[in-house]
Amino acid sequence: MELKGRAIPLLVIVAIIGLIVAGVFHIIGMATPNWEQTFSSYQGPETLVKYSGLWAICNRVSVDTYHCEPFIELESVKKHMPAVQALCILGFMCGVCAIIFLGLYVFLASGKVKGIFKVLGITTCFLAGLFVMIGIIIYGVKLNESEPADFLRRSYNISWSFGLSATSAVICIVSGLLATIGAVRK
């Protein structure tokens, strides 16, 4: 592809599109309270008693009703949650920076500045995936930490929001690889 006589690296364009898709996935994953589902089999068959995400927890009130509260209002927030929240936000911000830097590299930059945007774009692309991946690893490792006096026979499962954020991390890393290959090949 060419733009005003300059060759546009196609793989870098694909990487930018991948980063945009990853950003949408990650926004949905961070905003929805479905990272974890808690089931209990205390009285009869296993039923969903609560679900939670990065920002809120929803407890079952009746058969079809859940009451959701933000973590800020709760005293029993797990200690690892601020770290997971921070890592996921850092990952998102790095992804946005990667889109901007790679866009500048492809469409506007020339000379020495082009090389700087290339390095910054690829680096922030990998950092975005790395931060989100570390955040979801911490969340996943701490998932089965039982609450004190847990006699309710609970089981914990990851849910679709967790999966969307994990997918966004993988897409960021793949986009970083594509951008690296595309930038080296020219």
N, C-alpha and C positions, 0 to 999 in steps of 0.2 A: 504494500500500500504506500501511496505517496500523498503528501500534503504540502503544497507550495514548493515542490521540488525536493522535499526531504522525505527520506524513507521512514515510515512508521513501523516500528517493530510490532508485528501482529501478536506475538506472545505476551507482550507487555499490555496491549489492549485487552486481551483475554484475562490477564491477571487483574486489571482494573475492574472488569466486569465481575470476576470472581470475588473481589474484595467488596463490591457493592452488595452482591448476594449474601456474602458472609455477614456484612453489617446488618442487613435486614433480618437474617436469621438470629443474630445475636441480640438485636433490640427486642425481638419477640421473645426470645428465651429469657432475657433479663427481666422483662416487664411482667411476665405471667407468673403466677404463683404455683407452678407445677413442676418444680425440680424434684420434689420428693413426695411420695405418697406413704402414709402410715396406715397399716391395717391392724386390726385387733381381732383375736378369736377368743376373747375372754368369756363371752356368753353366746355360744353357738357358732355358726359359720363365720369365716373371716370376712369382715366388712371394713370399708374405708372409713376411718375415723378423722383423719385430717390430711391436708396436703399443704405444702409450703414451697416458697420460692426464695429469691434473694431478698425480697423486701417485705413479704407478708406471710402470715400463716392463717389458714382457714380451718376451723374446727367444725365438726359435724354437730348440728343442733338438733335436727330431726332427720327423718328418712331422706328427704330431698332438699334440706336446707343446711347451708354452711354459713358460719359467721367469720368474716375475714378481718384481721387486725394488722396494721403495719408493725414491723419489728421494733420500731422506736418506742411504742407504747408498752412493750412487753419486757418483763424483767428476766424471763427465762430464755433469752436468746443464747444460742450456742456461741461459745467464745470465738470460734473460727469464722463466724459469718462476716464480721467487718473486713477480714483479710480477703475472703472470697469476693465480697462486693468490690473492694478496692482493685483487686486484680482484674476482675471482669470489666470494670470501668476503664482501667488503664489499657486493657486490650482493645476495647472499643475506640478509645482516643487514638491509640497507635494505628488502628485500621483506618480511621478518618485521615490521619496524617499521611499514611501510605498512599491513599487514593489521591490526595492533593499533590504529594511529591511526584508520584508516577505520572499524574496528569500533566504537571509542569514539565517533567522530563520529556514526555512524548510530544506535547503540543506547543510549548512556548520556549523552552530553554535552548541556548546555543552556547558553544564554547566551553569554558571552564565550569560555568554554572550547570550545564547539562550533566556533567559527571557528578557534581555534588547532589543534584536532585535524584540521579540514578541510585547512588549509594544510600541516601536518606530514605528513598522510597522502598528499596529492597530491605534495608535494615528494619524499618518500622513495620514492614509487612511480616517479617519473621517474629518481631517482638509482639505484635498483636496476637498471633497464634500462640506464642509461648506464654504470655500472660494469662490468656483465657484457659489454656491447657493446664497451667499450674493451678488456677482457681478451681477448675472442675475436678482436678485430682484431689485437692484438699477437701473439697465438698464430698467427693465420693468416698474418701478414706474415713472421714468423720461421720458418714451417714448412719452407721450402725451403732453409734454410741448411744446406749440406752439412757433414758432419763432415770433419775433416782427412784428407787422402789418401784421398778417397772414390773408389776405383777399382772399386767393386762395382756400378756403374750402378744407383743407387738412385732410386726415385721415391717421393714422399711424397703421401699423400692424407688429407684430413680424413675422419672417420668419424662414426658416429651419435651418440656422446656430445657431440661438438662441436656437432652439429645440434640436439640437445636443449637445450643451453645457449644457443645462438643463438635458438632458438624461445622460450625462457623470457624472454630479454631483450626480444624483440618484444612478447610478451604483457604484460610489465610496462609498457612504453611505451603500448600500447593501453589497458591498465587505467588508467593515469594520465590519458589523454585522456577515457575514459569517466567516471572519478571527477570530473574537472574539469567536464565537461558536466553531469553529474548534480548536482553541488554548486551550480553556477551556476543551473540551471533551477529547482530545488526544486519 
